[in-house]
């Protein structure tokens, strides 16, 4: 598929991923459309899920990890009365039970699953055991012991309910399995459930409303496609900002530590006076700025006579 060539492409694309496409396939398609040399994503979205998948290109790939720990938001379609081997539509049906509760009963259960809760990671997940993803072991019919993980659900709101299926708004911490949440809700209501649909609406401060679909991107010419890219620092909006003068910017670009006597922070975004992103850094308790990740377009250091 690859035809990357021409000028370097740096930036962030907010993609509205279609269902039944892997995150890797989405990256490959977008990279081809943008003719980008280097591309990545900020955390996978299951093939059956749709919605926001931030993709990174060029220098922005250096900051992909900054969204891995970000909170997420989803709209989840939960089908009650039917359980499956995988907890979602991909699995085989394992049980069917009548759904006898009403909307009021469902809403009364939701607070039990908000705040910090423990979730058992599913066998059909990418977590590894014995060096292999759990889903590979599950396909072999194996079930291994897993340790519950502590996650946080900040919002769990019922948006619609037709007596069998419910649409839920979910805002949660990283590592939350929404299909496990669906299964746990079904168990609490005594009828079982599985996740019938999932749409991601937010990753950190990035929202689905600003995303583009692949077919929409393909309909544009190359300049317009690249015009949909956000700057690399779109991934760093939650970090404190430090601005350097020309002399310090040049030194920072060479990886030098700078004694600035500013407030300590484990991670800051660093700019030159012209608003050019230089990279990210840490600031220790003595106010020393230490580079962590630099962008290639950082300025050259000033010569001594002009420093």
GIJOLIN-V50001 format. One record per residue. PSI is psi in whole degrees, -180 to 180 (NA if undefined). Layout:
psi->PSI
psi->PSI
This chain:
psi->-23
psi->137
psi->29
psi->134
psi->-179
psi->-153
psi->150
psi->145
psi->116
psi->129
psi->-175
psi->129
psi->124
psi->106
psi->136
psi->94
psi->136
psi->163
psi->154
psi->29
psi->131
psi->158
psi->-38
psi->-41
psi->-37
psi->-41
psi->-46
psi->-42
psi->-46
psi->-38
psi->-42
psi->-43
psi->-34
psi->-5
psi->48
psi->145
psi->-37
psi->132
psi->157
psi->-176
psi->174
psi->25
psi->133
psi->156
psi->129
psi->146
psi->-40
psi->-22
psi->154
psi->173
psi->-157
psi->121
psi->98
psi->126
psi->147
psi->147
psi->142
psi->-128
psi->-26
psi->-23
psi->-22
psi->-19
psi->14
psi->-37
psi->-18
psi->-19
psi->-7
psi->-35
psi->3
psi->151
psi->156
psi->160
psi->142
psi->160
psi->122
psi->135
psi->114
psi->125
psi->116
psi->153
psi->-7
psi->128
psi->154
psi->166
psi->-27
psi->-8
psi->2
psi->-167
psi->-19
psi->-21
psi->170
psi->146
psi->131
psi->-20
psi->154
psi->130
psi->150
psi->146
psi->113
psi->-5
psi->162
psi->-179
psi->-40
psi->-41
psi->-41
psi->-46
psi->-30
psi->-26
psi->-29
psi->-40
psi->-22
psi->-17
psi->21
psi->163
psi->-158
psi->127
psi->165
psi->135
psi->139
psi->117
psi->138
psi->155
psi->-34
psi->74
psi->170
psi->0
psi->147
psi->144
psi->133
psi->31
psi->6
psi->145
psi->144
psi->-33
psi->-28
psi->-41
psi->-38
psi->-38
psi->-24
psi->3
psi->11
psi->143
psi->121
psi->160
psi->137
psi->157
psi->130
psi->145
psi->142
psi->124
psi->173
psi->129
psi->112
psi->-29
psi->132
psi->98
psi->134
psi->121
psi->-32
psi->152
psi->126
psi->11
psi->-20
psi->-45
psi->142
psi->142
psi->123
psi->138
psi->126
psi->125
psi->125
psi->170
psi->170
psi->152
psi->0
psi->131
psi->110
psi->-31
psi->-31
psi->-39
psi->-43
psi->-45
psi->-42
psi->-37
psi->-44
psi->-40
psi->-41
psi->-29
psi->1
psi->14
psi->-6
psi->164
psi->164
psi->164
psi->116
psi->-12
psi->150
psi->132
psi->120
psi->129
psi->-15
psi->144
psi->111
psi->-126
psi->-1
psi->132
psi->150
psi->-29
psi->-21
psi->8
psi->161
psi->146
psi->157
psi->-40
psi->-33
psi->-41
psi->-40
psi->-28
psi->-11
psi->160
psi->171
psi->-46
psi->-39
psi->-36
psi->-48
psi->-24
psi->-16
psi->-7
psi->137
psi->157
psi->158
psi->-32
psi->2
psi->-24
psi->-10
psi->13
psi->-26
psi->-3
psi->148
psi->150
psi->135
psi->131
psi->133
psi->149
psi->175
psi->-39
psi->-50
psi->-33
psi->-42
psi->-41
psi->-42
psi->-39
psi->-22
psi->8
psi->15
psi->145
psi->142
psi->121
psi->86
psi->-16
psi->50
psi->173
psi->139
psi->143
psi->138
psi->-19
psi->127
psi->158
psi->138
psi->134
psi->155
psi->171
psi->-22
psi->15
psi->13
psi->128
psi->129
psi->-29
psi->-163
psi->157
psi->172
psi->159
psi->120
psi->-177
psi->-15
psi->5
psi->20
psi->125
psi->121
psi->118
psi->140
psi->-49
psi->130
psi->148
psi->150
psi->-22
psi->9
psi->151
psi->155
psi->149
psi->148
psi->147
psi->160
psi->-40
psi->-18
psi->-1
psi->NA
